[in-house]
Amino acid sequence: MPGIPLIFISIVMLSLLLSLYISRSGQKSKMDSRAFWEKESRSNSTRKADISNLDYIKISLSRLPLVDTTDDELHNIQEAIRELAEKPILNLTGISNTDLKLKYGAANMTFLSECDSNYTLLVRSLYKWASYLNEHNLKKEAVSVLEYAVECKTDISKNYILLAALYKEIGEDEKINDLLLTVMTLQSLTKDSIITALKELP
């Protein structure tokens, strides 16, 4: 039957192409792995650098709508912010541990990790605070907290979406374009999804 050889040849060719792809993919994976471990080895031997002049976030409590309250939830949120104001905070979003060690030395990693954890806690606390304020119809106070989080380059998508929605609600739609421009400068994997969400706002 004349069709059989053609099918056979097609199968053989497909198998060869698949084998070639797998081989090249395996070689690339080995090269990537080797490059990673070489880089990691160099980073572990990098000398400790001076990190006193990094772009630390200094929380300006006077700019935030802190109030005396008997509400436990609000009290706990505000206390978390006050405590963070006394701690070192760095936004290290998008920078791998290996790159941090290469730039600042392995001996600084414990401190830098602490600064990064404080940053994560800060932006989460700010969003939680803003959500509370919004739910209690304190719109302008919520906006001020969200705007502060944006200044800190938060990568929490809900922060930007809620802020844009509040801009619309209080008649400040023109600020959404500025918000989009800020999002475009983020060094975060969530950047594109945030931009899409803002553009799709009703």
C-alpha positions as CSV (number, residue, x, y, z in Angstrom):
1,M,0.0,0.0,0.0
2,P,1.6,3.3,-1.1
3,G,0.4,5.2,2.0
4,I,2.3,3.1,4.5
5,P,5.9,4.2,3.6
6,L,4.9,7.9,3.8
7,I,3.3,7.4,7.3
8,F,6.4,5.4,8.4
9,I,8.8,8.1,7.1
10,S,6.7,10.8,8.9
11,I,6.8,8.9,12.2
12,V,10.6,8.4,11.9
13,M,11.1,12.1,11.1
14,L,8.9,13.2,14.0
15,S,10.8,10.9,16.3
16,L,14.1,12.3,15.1
17,L,12.9,15.9,15.6
18,L,11.6,15.1,19.1
19,S,14.8,13.4,20.0
20,L,16.8,16.4,18.8
21,Y,14.6,18.8,20.7
22,I,14.9,16.7,23.9
23,S,18.7,16.6,23.5
24,R,19.0,20.3,22.9
25,S,16.7,21.0,25.8
26,G,18.7,18.8,28.1
27,Q,21.9,20.5,27.1
28,K,20.4,23.9,27.7
29,S,19.1,22.8,31.1
30,K,22.6,21.5,32.0
31,M,24.2,24.8,30.9
32,D,21.6,26.8,32.8
33,S,22.1,24.7,35.9
34,R,25.9,25.0,35.7
35,A,25.7,28.8,35.2
36,F,23.4,29.1,38.2
37,W,25.6,27.1,40.5
38,E,28.7,29.0,39.3
39,K,26.9,32.3,40.1
40,E,25.7,31.0,43.4
41,S,29.3,29.9,44.3
42,R,30.6,33.4,43.5
43,S,27.8,35.0,45.5
44,N,28.7,33.0,48.6
45,S,32.3,34.2,48.5
46,T,31.4,37.9,47.8
47,R,32.7,40.2,50.5
48,K,30.4,42.1,52.8
49,A,29.5,45.5,51.4
50,D,28.4,48.7,53.1
51,I,24.6,48.8,53.0
52,S,24.1,51.8,55.2
53,N,23.1,54.0,52.2
54,L,20.5,51.8,50.6
55,D,17.0,53.2,49.9
56,Y,15.5,52.3,53.2
57,I,11.8,53.1,53.7
58,K,11.2,55.4,56.6
59,I,7.6,55.3,57.6
60,S,6.2,58.8,58.1
61,L,3.6,58.3,60.7
62,S,2.5,62.0,60.5
63,R,1.3,61.3,56.9
64,L,-1.0,58.4,57.9
65,P,-4.5,58.7,59.4
66,L,-3.7,57.2,62.8
67,V,-6.4,57.7,65.4
68,D,-7.2,56.8,69.0
69,T,-9.6,53.8,68.8
70,T,-11.2,51.2,71.0
71,D,-11.8,49.0,67.9
72,D,-9.4,46.0,68.3
73,E,-8.9,45.4,64.6
74,L,-8.0,48.9,63.8
75,H,-5.9,49.2,66.9
76,N,-3.9,46.1,65.9
77,I,-3.3,47.4,62.4
78,Q,-2.1,50.8,63.6
79,E,0.2,49.2,66.2
80,A,1.7,47.0,63.5
81,I,2.5,50.1,61.5
82,R,3.9,52.0,64.5
83,E,6.2,49.0,65.3
84,L,7.4,48.8,61.7
85,A,8.3,52.5,61.8
86,E,11.1,51.5,64.2
87,K,12.4,48.7,62.0
88,P,14.7,48.7,58.9
89,I,12.6,48.2,55.7
90,L,13.8,47.6,52.1
91,N,11.8,46.9,49.0
92,L,13.8,44.0,47.4
93,T,11.0,42.8,45.1
94,G,12.3,41.1,42.0
95,I,15.9,40.7,43.2
96,S,17.0,37.1,43.8
97,N,18.9,36.0,46.9
98,T,21.9,35.1,44.6
99,D,21.9,38.6,43.1
100,L,21.7,40.2,46.6
101,K,24.6,38.2,47.8
102,L,26.7,39.1,44.7
103,K,26.0,42.8,45.3
104,Y,26.1,43.1,49.0
105,G,27.8,39.9,50.3
106,A,26.5,36.7,51.9
107,A,27.2,38.1,55.4
108,N,24.4,40.7,54.8
109,M,21.7,38.3,53.8
110,T,20.2,37.8,57.3
111,F,19.7,41.5,57.7
112,L,18.5,42.0,54.2
113,S,16.0,39.2,54.5
114,E,14.7,40.9,57.7
115,C,14.3,44.2,55.8
116,D,12.5,42.4,53.0
117,S,10.1,40.6,55.5
118,N,9.4,44.0,57.1
119,Y,8.5,45.4,53.7
120,T,6.1,42.6,53.0
121,L,4.5,43.1,56.4
122,L,4.2,46.8,55.7
123,V,2.5,46.7,52.4
124,R,0.1,43.9,53.6
125,S,-0.7,46.0,56.7
126,L,-1.3,49.1,54.6
127,Y,-3.8,47.3,52.4
128,K,-5.5,45.7,55.3
129,W,-5.8,49.1,56.9
130,A,-7.2,50.7,53.8
131,S,-9.7,48.0,53.3
132,Y,-10.9,48.5,56.9
133,L,-11.2,52.3,56.3
134,N,-13.1,51.7,53.1
135,E,-15.5,49.3,54.7
136,H,-16.2,51.9,57.4
137,N,-16.9,54.6,54.7
138,L,-13.7,56.5,55.5
139,K,-12.9,56.9,51.8
140,K,-10.4,59.7,51.9
141,E,-8.5,58.1,54.7
142,A,-8.4,54.9,52.7
143,V,-7.1,56.7,49.7
144,S,-4.3,58.3,51.8
145,V,-3.2,54.9,53.1
146,L,-3.3,53.3,49.6
147,E,-1.4,56.2,48.1
148,Y,1.3,55.8,50.7
149,A,1.5,52.1,49.8
150,V,1.9,53.0,46.2
151,E,4.8,55.3,47.1
152,C,6.4,52.3,48.8
153,K,6.1,50.4,45.4
154,T,3.7,47.8,46.7
155,D,3.1,44.9,44.3
156,I,-0.3,43.9,45.9
157,S,-2.6,44.2,42.9
158,K,-5.7,44.8,45.1
159,N,-4.0,47.9,46.4
160,Y,-4.0,49.5,43.0
161,I,-7.5,48.2,42.0
162,L,-9.1,49.5,45.2
163,L,-7.3,52.9,44.9
164,A,-8.5,53.3,41.3
165,A,-12.0,52.4,42.3
166,L,-11.9,54.9,45.1
167,Y,-10.6,57.6,42.7
168,K,-13.7,57.0,40.6
169,E,-15.9,57.1,43.6
170,I,-14.7,60.4,44.9
171,G,-14.5,62.0,41.5
172,E,-10.7,62.0,40.9
173,D,-10.6,59.8,37.8
174,E,-7.7,61.8,36.3
175,K,-5.4,60.2,38.9
176,I,-5.9,56.7,37.5
177,N,-3.5,57.6,34.5
178,D,-0.8,58.6,37.0
179,L,-1.4,55.3,38.8
180,L,-0.9,53.4,35.6
181,L,2.4,55.2,35.0
182,T,3.5,54.2,38.5
183,V,2.6,50.5,37.9
184,M,4.7,50.5,34.8
185,T,7.8,51.2,36.8
186,L,7.3,48.2,39.1
187,Q,9.9,45.4,39.2
188,S,7.2,42.8,39.9
189,L,5.7,39.8,38.1
190,T,2.3,41.2,38.9
191,K,2.8,44.4,36.9
192,D,1.1,43.3,33.7
193,S,-1.9,41.8,35.5
194,I,-2.3,45.1,37.5
195,I,-2.2,47.2,34.3
196,T,-4.8,45.0,32.7
197,A,-7.1,45.2,35.7
198,L,-6.8,49.0,35.9
199,K,-7.6,49.3,32.2
200,E,-10.6,47.1,32.5
201,L,-12.2,49.1,35.4
202,P,-15.8,50.1,34.5
